[in-house]
Amino acid sequence: MNILVLGGDGYLGWPTALYLSRKGHRVGVVDNFARRGYDLEMGVDTLIPIVSLQKRVRRWQEVSGNDIDVFVGDLTDPDFVSETLATFEPDTVVHFAEQRSAPYSMIDRKHAVYTQVNNVVGTLNLIYAIAEQNRDIHLVKLGTMGEYGTPNIDIEEGFIEITHRGRTDVLPYPKQPGSFYHLSKVHDSHNITFACRIWGIRATDLNQGIVYGHETEETSLHPELATRFDYDGVFGTVLNRFCVQAVTGHPLTVYGAGGQTRGMLNILDTLACVELACENPADRGEFRVYNQFTESFSIQQMAEMVVDQYSGDATIEHPPTPRVEKEEHYYRAAHTKLLDLGLVPHLLTSSVVRSLIAVCEKYKDRVDPSAILPTVNWRETSSSLTTAGSHGPSATGVGDTESAEVN
C-alpha cells in the first residue's frame, strides 16, 4: 500500500514509518517539526538524542535500501494537505499529527486555543481533502482512551447499547475528557463520524492508552534511527518520569492517592495495531473505534514496579495532583477488537521495566531535574510556567506525533 504517516518525525510516527517501510509498503511522512519547537519553548530536550528528519531518512535508506518520501508542511494549511494527498496518492493515511499533551493544553488560554485549533482544524482539512479526492482512502486516526474519562461503568469500544423508555439504540459512548487536549480528540471523533456518515469515507479511530518503550527492531539498527524519550512534566509520560526519577535519586512523584488507572501499551504493540488497522480497512461509510491498549495499571502500581526493579534506593512521594481528576475510581475498559484481528500483546514485565531503567541510566547526564516536576495547575486559568522561549506555542499544524496521553 501507499501509506502516508502524518506526524512522522515523532515518538510514534517515526518508528511506525520505519516499520511499515520494512514491511514493503511505500511510505511518506508529513511533519512541520512543531514537536521539536515545543522542546525549545519548554527549555527541555528528549532524553535520547535524535537527529533531523532528513538525516533519519537518509540513514534509513542506507540501512534498509528503502526510500521514505518527506513532506514538510502544516495540516492547518488546506492547500498543503490537498497537494500532499494528490502527490502521494495514499491508500491509507495514519494520523498521529496533533499536539498530544494534556498539561500543555492546560497552561493558559493561548495554549488551549492553540491545541484545539491545531488538532481540530488540521483533522477537518484532512477529512475534506479525502472526501474531495478519493473517498476510498482509509483514515487511521490516533485517538486516546482519555476521551472516555473514568466513568463508574464499563467502557465499551466506541459505542454502547442504550435502552431508554422502552426503545433501544446503539450510540457513541459518552465522553468525559479531562483536558482541552482530550476535548480536541473528542471533537475529532465527532467530526470524523459525521464525515463517514455524510460522505461515505472510511475511518478507524484508535483510542490509544499510554505508550511506553522506545526501541523497535528498526530503530535499533543505527543510533540515528532512534526515537524520542520524553520525561519532563509537560510532555513526559508517567513510566518514563518514574524511571528518570529513580536513576537521578529523586523520589517518584505519585500524584494524589495514586489510584488513577490508565490503559498501557508497549510501543511494539502500537506498531502492530496500526498495521492491523491498515491491513483490515473500514468499509465505505464506516467509522470504527478500537480501544488500543493491552493492560491497565494504577499510577501507584507503576511506581512500585519501578521501585522493585531499580537496583538502588528509590522512594515514593504523594504530592497533590495538579489535575482535576478522580484519585480512586472504577476502571474496566473493553479492548478485544484488535486482539480479534490477531494482536499478540507485549506485556509490561519486570524485564521491560529494567530495560527502561537502563536507558535512563545510560543517558542520565542529559536529565534536567528541574524539568520533571509538574508546573501546570488545572485549577488555574494561567499557570506559572517558565519556558525558554516564553512566546507560547511555537508552531501550528502537523505537530510531531501523539505518543499517547501524558500523565
C-alpha positions in Angstrom: 0.0 0.0 0.0 0.9 3.7 -0.2 0.8 4.8 3.5 1.1 8.4 4.5 2.2 8.9 8.1 1.2 12.3 9.5 3.5 13.4 12.4 6.1 11.1 11.0 9.0 12.8 12.8 7.7 12.0 16.3 7.9 9.4 19.0 5.4 7.0 17.4 5.2 8.4 13.9 8.9 7.8 13.1 9.1 4.1 14.3 5.7 3.5 12.6 7.1 4.8 9.3 10.1 2.6 9.6 8.1 -0.5 10.5 5.7 -0.1 7.6 8.5 0.7 5.2 10.3 -2.6 6.2 7.0 -4.4 5.6 7.2 -3.4 2.0 4.8 -0.5 1.9 5.6 2.8 0.1 5.7 5.2 3.0 5.6 9.0 3.1 5.9 11.1 6.2 4.5 14.6 6.9 5.6 16.9 9.6 6.3 20.6 10.4 8.5 19.9 13.4 6.3 21.6 15.9 7.0 19.0 18.5 10.7 19.9 18.3 9.5 23.5 18.7 7.7 22.6 21.9 11.0 21.5 23.4 12.6 24.8 22.5 9.6 26.6 24.1 9.7 24.5 27.3 13.5 24.6 27.5 13.8 20.8 27.6 15.1 18.0 25.4 14.4 14.4 24.7 16.4 12.1 27.0 17.7 10.1 23.9 19.3 12.4 21.4 17.7 12.4 17.9 18.9 13.8 14.6 16.9 15.7 12.0 14.2 14.0 10.0 16.3 14.4 6.8 19.3 12.6 8.4 16.9 9.9 9.7 15.5 9.3 6.3 18.9 9.2 4.6 20.2 6.7 7.2 17.1 4.5 6.8 17.7 4.4 3.0 21.4 3.4 3.7 20.4 0.7 6.2 17.4 -0.8 4.6 17.5 0.2 0.9 14.0 1.7 1.2 13.1 5.3 0.5 10.7 7.4 2.5 9.1 10.4 0.9 9.1 13.6 3.1 6.5 16.3 3.0 7.2 19.4 5.2 4.1 21.4 5.9 1.2 22.2 8.1 -2.2 20.5 8.3 -3.9 23.7 9.1 -3.0 24.8 5.6 -5.7 23.2 3.4 -3.7 23.7 0.2 -0.7 21.8 1.6 -3.0 19.0 2.7 -4.7 18.7 -0.7 -1.4 18.9 -2.6 0.3 16.3 -0.5 -2.6 13.8 -0.9 -2.7 14.4 -4.6 1.1 14.0 -5.0 1.5 10.8 -2.8 -1.9 9.2 -3.6 -2.2 7.3 -0.4 -4.3 4.2 0.1 -4.1 4.8 3.9 -3.4 7.9 6.0 -2.1 7.3 9.5 -2.8 10.4 11.5 -0.5 11.0 14.5 -0.1 14.7 13.8 -1.6 16.5 16.8 -0.5 18.4 19.9 -0.8 15.5 22.4 0.0 16.8 25.9 -2.8 17.4 28.4 -0.6 19.6 30.6 0.5 21.7 27.6 -3.2 22.3 26.7 -3.9 23.5 30.2 -1.1 26.1 30.6 -3.3 29.0 29.7 -5.8 30.4 27.2 -3.2 30.6 24.4 -2.1 27.0 24.7 -5.7 25.7 25.0 -6.8 27.6 21.9 -3.6 26.5 20.0 -4.3 22.9 20.9 -7.9 22.9 19.7 -7.2 24.9 16.5 -4.2 22.8 15.6 -5.8 19.4 16.3 -9.4 20.1 15.2 -8.7 22.3 12.1 -5.9 20.0 10.9 -8.1 17.0 11.0 -11.0 18.8 9.3 -8.7 19.8 6.5 -7.6 16.2 6.2 -11.1 14.7 6.0 -12.2 17.4 3.5 -9.2 16.5 1.3 -10.0 12.8 1.5 -13.7 13.5 0.6 -12.8 15.6 -2.3 -10.0 13.5 -3.8 -10.6 9.8 -3.0 -13.2 8.5 -0.6 -11.6 5.1 -0.6 -8.6 6.4 1.3 -8.7 4.7 4.7 -8.1 7.2 7.6 -6.4 5.6 10.6 -6.7 8.2 13.3 -4.9 8.1 16.7 -7.4 9.0 19.4 -7.0 8.5 23.1 -8.6 6.5 25.9 -8.7 9.8 27.7 -11.8 10.7 25.6 -13.8 8.4 27.9 -12.7 9.7 31.2 -13.3 7.4 34.2 -17.0 6.5 34.3 -18.4 4.3 37.0 -19.4 1.7 34.4 -17.5 -0.4 31.9 -16.0 1.4 28.9 -17.0 -0.1 25.6 -15.2 0.2 22.3 -16.6 3.4 20.9 -20.3 2.6 21.1 -22.8 1.5 23.8 -26.3 0.0 23.5 -28.8 2.1 25.4 -32.4 1.3 26.3 -34.4 4.4 27.2 -38.2 4.4 27.9 -38.7 1.1 26.1 -36.6 2.0 23.0 -33.1 0.7 22.2 -30.3 2.2 20.1 -26.5 1.9 19.7 -25.0 5.3 20.4 -21.5 6.7 20.7 -20.1 6.0 24.2 -20.4 9.1 26.4 -17.2 11.2 26.6 -15.8 12.8 29.8 -12.5 14.2 28.7 -10.1 15.6 31.3 -8.3 18.4 29.5 -8.6 20.7 26.5 -6.3 18.3 24.7 -8.7 15.4 25.3 -11.6 17.6 24.3 -9.9 18.2 21.0 -9.8 14.5 20.4 -13.5 14.2 21.2 -14.2 16.9 18.6 -12.1 14.9 16.1 -14.0 11.8 16.7 -17.3 13.6 16.2 -16.2 15.3 13.0 -14.8 12.0 11.5 -18.0 10.2 12.5 -20.0 12.9 10.7 -17.8 12.8 7.6 -18.2 9.0 7.4 -22.0 9.3 7.6 -22.4 12.1 5.0 -19.6 11.5 2.6 -19.1 7.8 2.9 -15.4 8.0 3.8 -13.8 5.1 5.8 -12.1 5.6 9.1 -10.7 3.7 12.1 -10.3 5.6 15.4 -7.6 4.0 17.6 -8.3 5.1 21.2 -4.8 4.6 22.4 -3.6 4.2 26.0 -0.3 5.4 27.4 2.7 4.1 25.4 5.9 3.0 27.0 9.2 1.9 25.5 11.4 3.4 22.9 13.2 0.7 20.9 11.9 -1.2 18.0 13.7 -3.6 15.6 14.0 -0.8 13.1 15.2 2.0 15.4 17.9 -0.3 16.9 19.6 -0.7 13.6 21.5 2.6 14.0 21.7 5.4 16.6 20.4 7.9 14.0 17.2 6.0 13.7 16.4 6.4 17.5 13.0 7.9 18.5 12.5 10.3 21.3 12.1 9.6 25.1 10.2 12.4 27.0 10.4 12.6 30.7 9.5 16.3 31.6 6.5 17.4 33.5 4.7 18.7 30.4 5.3 16.0 27.7 6.8 13.1 29.6 4.7 10.0 30.2 4.3 8.5 33.6 6.6 5.4 33.4 9.4 7.4 31.8 9.2 10.0 34.5 9.3 7.4 37.3 12.4 5.7 35.7 14.2 9.0 35.3 13.4 10.0 38.9 14.7 6.7 40.2 18.1 6.8 38.5 18.6 10.5 39.4 17.9 10.0 43.1 14.6 11.9 43.2 11.5 10.5 44.9 8.9 9.1 42.5 6.1 11.6 42.4 2.7 9.8 42.5 0.1 12.5 42.3 -2.5 12.4 45.0 -3.7 8.9 46.2 -2.2 7.2 43.1 -5.3 5.2 42.3 -5.6 6.9 38.9 -5.8 3.9 36.5 -4.9 4.0 32.8 -4.6 1.7 29.9 -1.0 0.9 28.9 0.6 -0.2 25.7 4.1 -1.3 24.6 5.5 0.7 21.6 5.8 -2.6 19.7 2.1 -3.1 20.1 1.4 0.4 18.8 3.2 -0.6 15.5 1.3 -3.9 15.3 -2.1 -2.2 16.0 -1.5 0.4 13.3 -0.5 -2.4 10.8 -3.6 -4.4 11.7 -5.8 -1.4 11.1 -4.2 -0.6 7.8 -4.4 -4.2 6.5 -8.1 -4.6 7.6 -9.6 -1.3 6.4 -13.0 0.0 7.4 -15.8 -0.2 4.9 -17.0 2.8 3.0 -19.1 5.0 5.3 -17.9 3.0 8.4 -16.5 4.7 11.5 -14.8 2.0 13.6 -13.4 2.5 17.1 -10.7 0.2 18.6 -9.5 0.7 22.2 -5.8 0.4 21.7 -4.2 -0.8 25.0 -3.2 -4.2 26.4 -3.2 -3.8 30.2 -4.3 -1.3 32.8 -2.4 -0.2 35.9 -2.8 2.5 38.6 -0.1 5.2 38.9 0.8 3.7 42.3 1.3 0.3 40.8 3.6 1.6 38.1 5.7 3.5 40.7 6.0 0.3 42.8 7.2 -1.6 39.7 10.0 0.8 39.2 11.0 0.8 42.8 11.0 -3.0 42.8 13.2 -3.3 39.7 15.6 -0.4 40.4 18.9 -1.8 41.9 19.5 1.3 44.1 17.4 3.1 46.7 14.1 4.6 45.4 11.2 6.1 47.4 7.7 7.2 46.5 6.1 10.6 47.5 2.5 11.7 47.1 2.3 15.4 46.2 -1.2 16.9 45.5 -2.3 16.2 42.0 -2.1 19.2 39.7 -5.1 17.9 37.7 -8.8 17.8 38.4 -9.4 14.1 38.4 -10.6 11.2 40.5 -7.7 9.8 42.5 -9.5 6.5 43.2 -12.1 5.1 40.7 -13.5 2.1 38.9 -11.8 1.3 35.6 -12.7 -1.5 33.3 -12.4 -1.0 29.5 -13.1 -3.4 26.6 -10.2 -3.9 24.2 -10.9 -7.0 22.2 -11.3 -5.9 18.6 -7.5 -5.7 17.9 -7.0 -9.0 19.7 -9.6 -10.5 17.4 -7.6 -9.2 14.4 -4.5 -11.0 15.6 -2.7 -8.7 18.0 -0.3 -10.6 20.3 0.5 -8.3 23.2 3.9 -7.5 24.7 3.1 -7.1 28.4 4.7 -4.8 31.0 7.1 -7.3 32.6 9.9 -6.8 35.1 12.5 -7.1 32.3 10.7 -4.3 30.3 10.9 -2.0 33.3 14.5 -2.8 33.8 15.2 -2.0 30.2 13.6 1.4 30.6 15.7 2.0 33.8 18.8 1.0 31.8 18.1 3.6 29.2 17.7 6.3 31.8 21.0 5.2 33.4 22.7 5.5 30.1 21.6 9.0 29.4 21.1 10.3 32.9 23.7 13.1 32.3 21.2 14.6 29.9 18.4 14.8 32.6 17.4 18.3 33.7 15.9 17.6 37.2 14.1 20.9 37.2 12.0 19.8 34.2 10.5 16.7 35.9 8.1 18.2 38.4 4.6 19.5 37.4 4.3 23.2 36.6 0.8 23.3 35.2 -2.2 23.5 37.5 -5.6 22.6 36.1 -7.4 24.8 38.7 -5.8 28.0 37.4 -6.5 29.7 34.1 -2.9 30.6 33.7 0.0 28.5 35.2 3.2 29.9 36.5 5.2 28.1 33.8 8.6 29.4 33.0 9.7 28.5 29.5 12.8 29.0 27.5 11.1 30.8 24.7 8.2 32.5 26.7 6.4 33.0 23.4 3.6 30.5 23.9 3.0 27.9 21.2 5.9 27.8 18.7 4.2 26.5 15.6 0.9 25.3 14.3 -0.4 22.4 12.3 1.2 19.0 11.8 2.9 18.8 15.2 5.2 15.9 15.8 3.1 13.0 16.9 1.0 11.8 19.7 3.0 9.5 21.9 -0.1 8.7 23.9 -1.6 11.0 26.5 0.7 12.4 29.2 0.3 11.6 32.9 
